Amino acid sequence: MAQTITVTGMSCGGCESTVETALEELDGVTAVSADNESDSVTVEGEADMDSIIASIEDAGYESVV
C-alpha cells in the first residue's frame, strides 16, 4: 500500500535523501520516494502512519497528512 504525505522543509536532493533514509529504516517500509519540488514523500509498505510521521519529524522536517 502506498501512502503519499506532504513534507515541508525539503529544499534539495540532500533533504530528499535524509527523509528517504529515515523512512527506509522503519519496519514494514518497502520503498520510499521523496520529491522536494512537490513537497511530498511516497511510502510503500505496511508501516503505520504514526511511525512515518515520527520518522519525518525526527529527521528535522514537518509532515502534513
HELIX and SHEET records of a PDB file:
HELIX    1   1 GLY A   13  GLU A   24  1                                  12    
HELIX    2   2 MET A   49  ASP A   58  1                                  10    
SHEET    1   A 4 VAL A  29  ASP A  35  0                                        
SHEET    2   A 4 SER A  40  GLY A  45 -1                                        
SHEET    3   A 4 ALA A   2  THR A   8 -1                                        
SHEET    4   A 4 GLU A  62  VAL A  64 -1                                        
END                                                                             
